[in-house]
Amino acid sequence: MSHFTSIKTQIVEKEYLKQALSDLGHAYQEGNVQIRGYQGIQTPVAIKIPTKNSGYEIGFRQLDNAYEIVADWWGIRDIKQDQFLQQVSQLYAYHAAKAKLEEQGFSLASEETQEGDRLHLVLRRVV
């Protein structure tokens, strides 16, 4: 019986996902990798994140047009599932929005973290 849980996300671009993971201080492996869960059971993912919990990792795999998070959260004690999903999603959105706006000629003028870990970006474009 599998303990793995899959959570659909709105994450579609791998590059921004990798930037978000790096920002959070997570090392990762990509390619044809597997994550481990309860009793050493493995499942394939595209991106693997080691954890401090021996034998348990977090992974991302592409399903349709978006990535899903896959992990056996039962064995992962140092990372909270909801908090991890929120942090990765927020930083993914930050990198995706910033890159898309820079493609349109905007440049980042300032950024600050506000109450509740909200990110406030000010971008400018000279016309």
DSSP file (Angstrom, degrees, kcal/mol; ACC not computed):
  #  RESIDUE AA STRUCTURE BP1 BP2  ACC     N-H-->O    O-->H-N    N-H-->O    O-->H-N    TCO  KAPPA ALPHA  PHI   PSI    X-CA   Y-CA   Z-CA
    1    1 A M              0   0    0      0, 0.0     2,-0.3     0, 0.0     0, 0.0   0.000 360.0 360.0 360.0 133.2    0.0    0.0    0.0
    2    2 A S        -     0   0    0      1,-0.1    70,-0.0     2,-0.1     0, 0.0  -0.610 360.0-168.9 -86.4 139.8    1.4    3.4   -1.0
    3    3 A H        +     0   0    0     -2,-0.3    70,-0.3    35,-0.1    71,-0.3   0.394  49.0 124.7 -99.0  -1.3    1.6    6.3    1.4
    4    4 A F        -     0   0    0     68,-0.2     2,-0.4    34,-0.1    68,-0.2  -0.356  44.6-159.3 -69.2 137.9    2.4    8.8   -1.3
    5    5 A T  E     -A   71   0A   0     66,-2.9    66,-1.7    -2,-0.1     2,-0.5  -0.957   1.9-156.1-114.7 134.6    0.2   11.8   -1.6
    6    6 A S  E     -A   70   0A   0     -2,-0.4     2,-0.5    64,-0.2    64,-0.2  -0.938   6.6-168.7-112.0 132.3    0.0   13.9   -4.8
    7    7 A I  E     -A   69   0A   0     62,-2.4    62,-2.4    -2,-0.5     2,-0.1  -0.975  18.2-134.1-122.8 119.8   -1.1   17.5   -4.7
    8    8 A K  E     -A   68   0A   0     -2,-0.5     2,-0.2    60,-0.2    60,-0.2  -0.443  28.0-173.9 -69.8 144.7   -1.9   19.3   -7.9
    9    9 A T        -     0   0    0     58,-1.4    -1,-0.0     2,-0.2    76,-0.0  -0.761  37.8-120.0-128.4 176.4   -0.4   22.8   -8.3
   10   10 A Q  S    S+     0   0    0     -2,-0.2     2,-0.4    56,-0.1    58,-0.1   0.251  72.7 124.2 -97.0   9.3   -0.6   25.7  -10.7
   11   11 A I        +     0   0    0     56,-0.4    56,-2.9     1,-0.2    -2,-0.2  -0.589  21.8 154.7 -77.1 122.3    3.2   25.4  -11.4
   12   12 A V        +     0   0    0     -2,-0.4     2,-0.6    54,-0.2    -1,-0.2   0.630  50.6  69.7-121.0 -24.4    3.8   24.9  -15.1
   13   13 A E     >  -     0   0    0      1,-0.2     4,-1.6    54,-0.0     3,-0.3  -0.880  59.9-157.7-110.2 119.1    7.3   26.1  -15.8
   14   14 A K  H  > S+     0   0    0     -2,-0.6     4,-2.7     1,-0.2     5,-0.2   0.842  88.6  60.5 -60.6 -38.3   10.2   24.1  -14.5
   15   15 A E  H  > S+     0   0    0      1,-0.2     4,-1.9     2,-0.2    -1,-0.2   0.915 107.6  44.0 -60.7 -44.1   12.7   26.9  -14.5
   16   16 A Y  H  > S+     0   0    0     -3,-0.3     4,-2.2     2,-0.2    -1,-0.2   0.844 111.3  55.1 -70.4 -32.9   10.7   29.1  -12.1
   17   17 A L  H  X S+     0   0    0     -4,-1.6     4,-2.4     2,-0.2    -2,-0.2   0.931 108.2  48.5 -62.6 -45.2   10.0   26.1   -9.9
   18   18 A K  H  X S+     0   0    0     -4,-2.7     4,-2.2     1,-0.2    -2,-0.2   0.881 110.3  51.6 -64.0 -38.0   13.8   25.4   -9.6
   19   19 A Q  H  X S+     0   0    0     -4,-1.9     4,-2.5    -5,-0.2    -1,-0.2   0.907 109.7  50.1 -64.0 -41.0   14.4   29.1   -8.8
   20   20 A A  H  X S+     0   0    0     -4,-2.2     4,-1.7     2,-0.2    -2,-0.2   0.920 110.5  49.1 -63.2 -44.0   11.7   28.9   -6.0
   21   21 A L  H  <>S+     0   0    0     -4,-2.4     5,-2.6     1,-0.2     4,-0.3   0.901 111.5  49.5 -63.7 -40.8   13.3   25.7   -4.6
   22   22 A S  H ><5S+     0   0    0     -4,-2.2     3,-1.6     1,-0.2    -1,-0.2   0.915 107.4  54.4 -63.7 -42.8   16.7   27.4   -4.6
   23   23 A D  H 3<5S+     0   0    0     -4,-2.5    -1,-0.2     1,-0.3    -2,-0.2   0.856 107.3  51.4 -58.1 -35.2   15.4   30.5   -2.9
   24   24 A L  T 3<5S-     0   0    0     -4,-1.7    -1,-0.3    -5,-0.2    -2,-0.2   0.482 120.3-111.4 -82.6  -1.9   14.0   28.2   -0.1
   25   25 A G  T < 5 +     0   0    0     -3,-1.6     2,-0.5    -4,-0.3    -3,-0.2   0.656  68.0 144.6  83.9  16.0   17.4   26.6    0.3
   26   26 A H      < -     0   0    0     -5,-2.6    -1,-0.3    -6,-0.2     2,-0.2  -0.782  40.9-146.6 -92.2 124.8   16.4   23.2   -1.0
   27   27 A A        -     0   0    0     -2,-0.5     2,-0.3    23,-0.2    -5,-0.0  -0.573  26.8-172.3 -76.1 151.9   18.9   21.3   -3.0
   28   28 A Y        -     0   0    0     -2,-0.2     2,-0.4    21,-0.2    21,-0.2  -0.982  23.6-146.5-147.0 158.8   17.3   19.2   -5.8
   29   29 A Q  E     -B   48   0A   0     19,-2.3    19,-3.1    -2,-0.3     2,-0.3  -0.942  20.6-165.2-119.1 146.3   18.1   16.6   -8.4
   30   30 A E  E     +B   47   0A   0     -2,-0.4     2,-0.3    17,-0.2    17,-0.2  -0.913  42.7  53.5-131.9 162.6   16.3   16.5  -11.7
   31   31 A G  E    S-     0   0A   0     15,-1.9     2,-1.6    -2,-0.3    14,-0.1  -0.905 109.1 -11.4 119.0-149.9   15.9   13.9  -14.5
   32   32 A N  E    S+     0   0A   0     -2,-0.3     2,-0.3    12,-0.1    14,-0.2  -0.656  91.0 146.4 -87.2  84.1   14.7   10.4  -14.1
   33   33 A V  E     -B   45   0A   0     -2,-1.6    12,-2.7    12,-1.4     2,-0.3  -0.741  36.9-142.3-118.6 165.0   14.8   10.2  -10.4
   34   34 A Q  E     -B   44   0A   0     -2,-0.3     2,-0.3    10,-0.2     8,-0.0  -0.939   5.3-145.2-127.0 148.9   12.8    8.4   -7.7
   35   35 A I  E     -B   43   0A   0      8,-2.4     8,-1.7    -2,-0.3     2,-0.3  -0.829  17.8-134.8-108.6 156.2   11.7    9.4   -4.3
   36   36 A R  E     +B   42   0A   0     -2,-0.3    21,-1.5     6,-0.2    36,-0.4  -0.796  27.2 162.2-111.1 152.1   11.3    7.0   -1.4
   37   37 A G    >   -     0   0    0      4,-2.1     3,-1.9    -2,-0.3     4,-0.2  -0.547  49.5  -4.8-140.4-152.2    8.6    6.6    1.2
   38   38 A Y  G >  S+     0   0    0      1,-0.3     3,-1.7     2,-0.2    -1,-0.3  -0.156 130.5   1.1 -50.9 132.6    7.3    4.2    3.7
   39   39 A Q  G 3  S-     0   0    0      1,-0.3    -1,-0.3    -3,-0.1    16,-0.0   0.732 127.4 -68.6  57.0  27.8    9.1    0.8    3.6
   40   40 A G  G <  S+     0   0    0     -3,-1.9    -1,-0.3     1,-0.2    -2,-0.2   0.571  84.1 161.4  75.2   7.5   11.4    2.1    0.9
   41   41 A I    <   -     0   0    0     -3,-1.7    -4,-2.1    -4,-0.2     2,-0.3  -0.400  23.8-153.9 -62.6 136.9    8.7    2.2   -1.7
   42   42 A Q  E     -B   36   0A   0     -6,-0.2    -6,-0.2    -2,-0.1    -1,-0.1  -0.810  17.2-173.7-117.3 155.0    9.7    4.4   -4.6
   43   43 A T  E     -B   35   0A   0     -8,-1.7    -8,-2.4    -2,-0.3     2,-0.1  -0.991  31.1-107.8-143.8 143.5    7.9    6.4   -7.2
   44   44 A P  E     +B   34   0A   0      0, 0.0     2,-0.3     0, 0.0   -10,-0.2  -0.443  40.5 167.9 -75.7 144.0    9.3    8.3  -10.2
   45   45 A V  E     -B   33   0A   0    -12,-2.7   -12,-1.4    -2,-0.1    16,-0.3  -0.910  39.9-130.7-142.1 169.2    9.4   12.1  -10.3
   46   46 A A  E    S+     0   0A   0     14,-2.6   -15,-1.9     1,-0.3     2,-0.4   0.755  97.6  30.1 -92.1 -30.4   11.1   14.8  -12.4
   47   47 A I  E    S-BC  30  60A   0     13,-1.9    13,-2.2   -17,-0.2     2,-0.4  -0.999  71.3-163.1-133.8 131.4   12.6   16.8   -9.5
   48   48 A K  E     -BC  29  59A   0    -19,-3.1   -19,-2.3    -2,-0.4    11,-0.2  -0.948   2.5-165.4-119.1 132.7   13.6   15.2   -6.2
   49   49 A I  E     - C   0  58A   0      9,-3.4     9,-2.3    -2,-0.4   -21,-0.2  -0.963  16.9-139.6-117.6 116.1   14.3   17.1   -2.9
   50   50 A P  E     - C   0  57A   0      0, 0.0     2,-0.2     0, 0.0   -23,-0.2  -0.383  19.8-160.4 -67.1 152.3   16.1   15.3   -0.2
   51   51 A T        -     0   0    0      5,-0.7     4,-0.1     2,-0.3     5,-0.1  -0.753  33.5-107.2-123.3 175.2   14.9   15.9    3.4
   52   52 A K  S    S+     0   0    0     -2,-0.2     2,-0.8     2,-0.1     5,-0.1   0.498  96.1  94.9 -79.6  -2.8   16.5   15.4    6.8
   53   53 A N  S >  S-     0   0    0      3,-0.3     3,-2.2     1,-0.0    -2,-0.3  -0.806  85.3-122.2 -95.1 108.4   14.2   12.4    7.3
   54   54 A S  T 3  S+     0   0    0     -2,-0.8    -2,-0.1     1,-0.3     3,-0.1  -0.217  92.9  11.6 -54.1 125.8   16.2    9.3    6.2
   55   55 A G  T 3  S+     0   0    0      1,-0.2     2,-0.4    -4,-0.1    -1,-0.3   0.519 108.3  97.0  87.2   5.1   14.4    7.4    3.5
   56   56 A Y    <   +     0   0    0     -3,-2.2    -5,-0.7    -5,-0.1    -3,-0.3  -0.992  43.4 167.0-132.6 129.9   11.8   10.1    2.7
   57   57 A E  E     -C   50   0A   0    -21,-1.5    15,-0.6    -2,-0.4     2,-0.4  -0.853  29.8-124.4-131.9 169.2   12.0   12.7   -0.1
   58   58 A I  E     -CD  49  71A   0     -9,-2.3    -9,-3.4    -2,-0.3     2,-0.3  -0.921  32.0-173.7-112.7 141.3    9.7   15.2   -1.8
   59   59 A G  E     -CD  48  70A   0     11,-3.0    11,-3.0    -2,-0.4     2,-0.4  -0.903  20.3-147.9-134.1 163.3    9.2   15.2   -5.5
   60   60 A F  E     +CD  47  69A   0    -13,-2.2   -14,-2.6    -2,-0.3   -13,-1.9  -0.999  20.1 176.6-126.4 133.2    7.6   17.1   -8.4
   61   61 A R  E     - D   0  68A   0      7,-2.0     7,-2.7    -2,-0.4     2,-0.4  -0.986  31.6-111.9-136.0 151.0    6.3   15.4  -11.5
   62   62 A Q  E     + D   0  67A   0     -2,-0.3     2,-0.4     5,-0.2     5,-0.3  -0.653  30.8 179.8 -85.7 129.6    4.4   16.7  -14.4
   63   63 A L  E >   - D   0  66A   0      3,-3.4     3,-1.9    -2,-0.4     2,-0.3  -0.983  65.6 -40.6-130.4 118.4    0.8   15.7  -14.8
   64   64 A D  T 3  S-     0   0    0     -2,-0.4    -2,-0.0     1,-0.2     0, 0.0  -0.505 125.6 -24.7  58.3-120.4   -1.0   17.2  -17.9
   65   65 A N  T 3  S+     0   0    0     -2,-0.3     2,-0.3    -3,-0.1    -1,-0.2   0.392 128.8  56.4-103.0   3.7    0.3   20.8  -18.1
   66   66 A A  E <  S- D   0  63A   0     -3,-1.9    -3,-3.4    -5,-0.0     2,-0.3  -0.850  78.6-109.6-132.8 166.4    1.2   21.3  -14.4
   67   67 A Y  E     - D   0  62A   0    -56,-2.9   -58,-1.4    -2,-0.3   -56,-0.4  -0.685  24.5-155.7 -93.8 149.5    3.4   19.9  -11.8
   68   68 A E  E     -AD   8  61A   0     -7,-2.7    -7,-2.0    -2,-0.3     2,-0.4  -0.939  17.7-123.3-120.0 149.6    2.2   18.0   -8.7
   69   69 A I  E     -AD   7  60A   0    -62,-2.4   -62,-2.4    -2,-0.4     2,-0.4  -0.774  28.6-169.1 -90.1 133.1    4.0   17.6   -5.4
   70   70 A V  E     +AD   6  59A   0    -11,-3.0   -11,-3.0    -2,-0.4     2,-0.3  -0.986  21.2 132.7-126.7 131.0    4.5   14.0   -4.4
   71   71 A A  E     -AD   5  58A   0    -66,-1.7   -66,-2.9    -2,-0.4     2,-1.0  -0.975  57.6-117.7-166.4 157.5    5.6   12.8   -1.0
   72   72 A D    >   -     0   0    0    -15,-0.6     3,-1.6   -36,-0.4     4,-0.4  -0.803  35.1-176.4 -97.3  87.6    5.0   10.4    1.8
   73   73 A W  G >   +     0   0    0     -2,-1.0     3,-0.6   -70,-0.3    -1,-0.1   0.662  70.0  77.4 -65.6 -16.6    4.3   13.1    4.3
   74   74 A W  G 3  S+     0   0    0    -71,-0.3    -1,-0.3     1,-0.2   -70,-0.0   0.876 102.4  37.7 -58.9 -37.0    3.9   10.6    7.1
   75   75 A G  G <  S+     0   0    0     -3,-1.6     2,-0.8   -18,-0.1    -1,-0.2   0.462  96.8  88.7 -96.9  -1.6    7.7   10.2    7.3
   76   76 A I    <   +     0   0    0     -3,-0.6     5,-0.2    -4,-0.4    -1,-0.1  -0.850  44.1 161.8-101.7 106.8    8.6   13.9    6.7
   77   77 A R        +     0   0    0     -2,-0.8    -1,-0.2     1,-0.1    -4,-0.0   0.716  65.4  53.6 -98.6 -24.3    8.7   15.5   10.1
   78   78 A D  S    S+     0   0    0      1,-0.1     2,-0.5     2,-0.0    -1,-0.1   0.552 102.3  58.5 -95.0  -6.7   10.7   18.7    9.5
   79   79 A I  S    S-     0   0    0     -6,-0.1     2,-0.5     4,-0.0    -1,-0.1  -0.984  75.0-141.4-125.7 124.7    8.7   20.2    6.6
   80   80 A K     >  -     0   0    0     -2,-0.5     4,-2.9     1,-0.1     5,-0.2  -0.723  12.8-138.4 -87.2 130.3    5.0   20.9    6.9
   81   81 A Q  H  > S+     0   0    0     -2,-0.5     4,-2.5     1,-0.2     5,-0.2   0.903  99.4  44.1 -54.6 -51.8    3.0   20.1    3.8
   82   82 A D  H  > S+     0   0    0      1,-0.2     4,-2.3     2,-0.2    -1,-0.2   0.906 115.6  47.7 -64.2 -42.0    0.8   23.2    3.7
   83   83 A Q  H  > S+     0   0    0      2,-0.2     4,-2.6     1,-0.2     5,-0.2   0.907 112.0  50.0 -66.5 -41.8    3.6   25.6    4.5
   84   84 A F  H  X S+     0   0    0     -4,-2.9     4,-2.7     2,-0.2     5,-0.3   0.942 111.8  47.8 -61.3 -48.4    5.9   24.0    1.9
   85   85 A L  H  X S+     0   0    0     -4,-2.5     4,-2.3    -5,-0.2    -2,-0.2   0.907 113.3  48.3 -59.7 -43.4    3.2   24.2   -0.8
   86   86 A Q  H  X S+     0   0    0     -4,-2.3     4,-2.3    -5,-0.2    -1,-0.2   0.921 113.6  46.2 -64.9 -44.4    2.4   27.9    0.1
   87   87 A Q  H  X S+     0   0    0     -4,-2.6     4,-2.3     2,-0.2     5,-0.2   0.920 114.6  46.1 -66.7 -44.0    6.1   28.9    0.1
   88   88 A V  H  X S+     0   0    0     -4,-2.7     4,-2.5    -5,-0.2     5,-0.2   0.926 114.1  48.9 -64.9 -43.7    6.9   27.2   -3.2
   89   89 A S  H  X S+     0   0    0     -4,-2.3     4,-2.5    -5,-0.3    -2,-0.2   0.908 111.8  49.3 -62.8 -42.4    3.8   28.5   -4.9
   90   90 A Q  H  X S+     0   0    0     -4,-2.3     4,-2.1     2,-0.2    -2,-0.2   0.934 114.7  42.7 -64.4 -46.6    4.5   32.1   -3.7
   91   91 A L  H  X S+     0   0    0     -4,-2.3     4,-2.4     2,-0.2     5,-0.2   0.846 112.3  54.4 -71.6 -32.1    8.1   32.1   -4.9
   92   92 A Y  H  X S+     0   0    0     -4,-2.5     4,-2.8    -5,-0.2     5,-0.2   0.949 110.0  47.1 -61.3 -48.3    7.1   30.4   -8.2
   93   93 A A  H  X S+     0   0    0     -4,-2.5     4,-2.8     1,-0.2     5,-0.3   0.886 110.2  54.0 -60.9 -39.5    4.6   33.2   -8.8
   94   94 A Y  H  X S+     0   0    0     -4,-2.1     4,-2.4     2,-0.2     5,-0.2   0.955 113.2  40.8 -59.1 -52.3    7.2   35.8   -7.9
   95   95 A H  H  X S+     0   0    0     -4,-2.4     4,-2.3     2,-0.2     5,-0.2   0.894 116.7  49.0 -66.7 -40.2    9.7   34.5  -10.4
   96   96 A A  H  X S+     0   0    0     -4,-2.8     4,-2.4    -5,-0.2     5,-0.2   0.938 114.4  44.5 -65.7 -46.6    7.1   33.8  -13.1
   97   97 A A  H  X S+     0   0    0     -4,-2.8     4,-2.5    -5,-0.2     5,-0.2   0.927 114.2  49.4 -63.7 -45.2    5.6   37.3  -12.8
   98   98 A K  H  X S+     0   0    0     -4,-2.4     4,-2.2    -5,-0.3    -1,-0.2   0.925 113.5  46.0 -61.3 -45.7    8.9   39.1  -12.7
   99   99 A A  H  X S+     0   0    0     -4,-2.3     4,-1.8    -5,-0.2    -1,-0.2   0.915 113.4  48.6 -65.1 -43.4   10.2   37.2  -15.8
  100  100 A K  H  X S+     0   0    0     -4,-2.4     4,-0.8     1,-0.2    -1,-0.2   0.888 113.3  47.2 -66.2 -38.4    7.0   37.8  -17.8
  101  101 A L  H  <>S+     0   0    0     -4,-2.5     5,-2.4    -5,-0.2     3,-0.4   0.870 109.2  53.6 -71.7 -35.2    7.0   41.5  -16.9
  102  102 A E  H ><5S+     0   0    0     -4,-2.2     3,-1.5     1,-0.2    -1,-0.2   0.857 103.3  57.7 -65.3 -33.6   10.7   41.9  -17.8
  103  103 A E  H 3<5S+     0   0    0     -4,-1.8    -1,-0.2     1,-0.3    -2,-0.2   0.796 104.6  52.8 -62.7 -27.8    9.9   40.3  -21.2
  104  104 A Q  T 3<5S-     0   0    0     -4,-0.8    -1,-0.3    -3,-0.4    -2,-0.2   0.301 130.2 -95.1 -92.5   8.7    7.4   43.2  -21.6
  105  105 A G  T < 5S+     0   0    0     -3,-1.5    21,-0.5     1,-0.3    -3,-0.2   0.482  80.7 134.2  95.8   3.3   10.0   45.8  -20.9
  106  106 A F      < -     0   0    0     -5,-2.4     2,-0.4    19,-0.2    -1,-0.3  -0.552  37.3-157.6 -83.0 151.6    9.3   46.3  -17.2
  107  107 A S  E     -E  124   0B   0     17,-2.9    17,-2.8    -2,-0.2     2,-0.5  -0.969  27.0-104.3-127.6 149.2   12.2   46.5  -14.6
  108  108 A L  E     +E  123   0B   0     -2,-0.4    15,-0.3    15,-0.2     3,-0.1  -0.572  35.8 175.1 -73.8 119.6   12.0   45.8  -10.9
  109  109 A A  E     -     0   0B   0     13,-3.3     2,-0.3    -2,-0.5    14,-0.2   0.829  64.6 -21.4 -92.3 -39.5   12.2   49.1   -9.0
  110  110 A S  E     -E  122   0B   0     12,-1.7    12,-2.9     2,-0.0    -1,-0.4  -0.987  52.3-164.7-163.4 160.6   11.7   47.7   -5.5
  111  111 A E  E     +E  121   0B   0     -2,-0.3     2,-0.3    10,-0.2    10,-0.2  -0.987  10.1 176.0-149.7 147.0   10.3   44.8   -3.6
  112  112 A E  E     -E  120   0B   0      8,-1.9     8,-3.0    -2,-0.3     2,-0.6  -0.996  30.3-122.7-150.2 150.4    9.5   44.3    0.0
  113  113 A T  E     -E  119   0B   0     -2,-0.3     6,-0.2     6,-0.2     2,-0.1  -0.845  35.9-164.2 -93.8 123.4    8.0   41.6    2.2
  114  114 A Q  E >>  -E  118   0B   0      4,-4.2     3,-1.1    -2,-0.6     4,-0.8  -0.434  37.2 -55.9-102.0 177.1    4.9   42.8    4.0
  115  115 A E  G >4 S+     0   0    0      1,-0.3     3,-0.5     2,-0.2    -1,-0.2  -0.196 126.0  28.6 -52.1 137.7    2.9   41.5    6.9
  116  116 A G  G 34 S-     0   0    0      1,-0.2    -1,-0.3    -3,-0.1     3,-0.1   0.685 130.5 -76.9  81.7  18.4    1.8   38.0    6.4
  117  117 A D  G <4 S+     0   0    0     -3,-1.1     2,-0.3     1,-0.2    -1,-0.2   0.762  83.1 159.4  60.6  27.7    4.7   37.2    4.1
  118  118 A R  E <<  -E  114   0B   0     -4,-0.8    -4,-4.2    -3,-0.5     2,-0.5  -0.642  34.7-138.4 -79.0 137.6    3.1   39.1    1.2
  119  119 A L  E     -E  113   0B   0     -2,-0.3     2,-0.5    -6,-0.2    -6,-0.2  -0.849  13.7-163.0 -98.7 130.8    5.5   40.2   -1.5
  120  120 A H  E     -E  112   0B   0     -8,-3.0    -8,-1.9    -2,-0.5     2,-0.4  -0.962   8.7-171.2-116.0 119.0    5.0   43.7   -2.9
  121  121 A L  E     -E  111   0B   0     -2,-0.5     2,-0.5   -10,-0.2   -10,-0.2  -0.885  11.0-162.9-111.3 139.1    6.8   44.4   -6.2
  122  122 A V  E     -E  110   0B   0    -12,-2.9   -13,-3.3    -2,-0.4   -12,-1.7  -0.984  16.2-179.0-118.9 120.1    7.1   47.7   -7.9
  123  123 A L  E     -E  108   0B   0     -2,-0.5     2,-0.3   -15,-0.3   -15,-0.2  -0.893   7.1-161.3-118.9 150.1    8.0   47.5  -11.6
  124  124 A R  E     -E  107   0B   0    -17,-2.8   -17,-2.9    -2,-0.3     2,-0.4  -0.921   6.6-165.4-128.7 153.3    8.6   50.3  -14.0
  125  125 A R        -     0   0    0     -2,-0.3     2,-0.5   -19,-0.2   -19,-0.2  -0.984  15.8-141.4-138.4 129.2    8.6   50.6  -17.8
  126  126 A V              0   0    0    -21,-0.5    -2,-0.0    -2,-0.4     0, 0.0  -0.771 360.0 360.0 -89.4 126.9   10.0   53.6  -19.7
  127  127 A V              0   0    0     -2,-0.5    -1,-0.1     0, 0.0     0, 0.0   0.390 360.0 360.0-114.9 360.0    7.9   54.4  -22.7
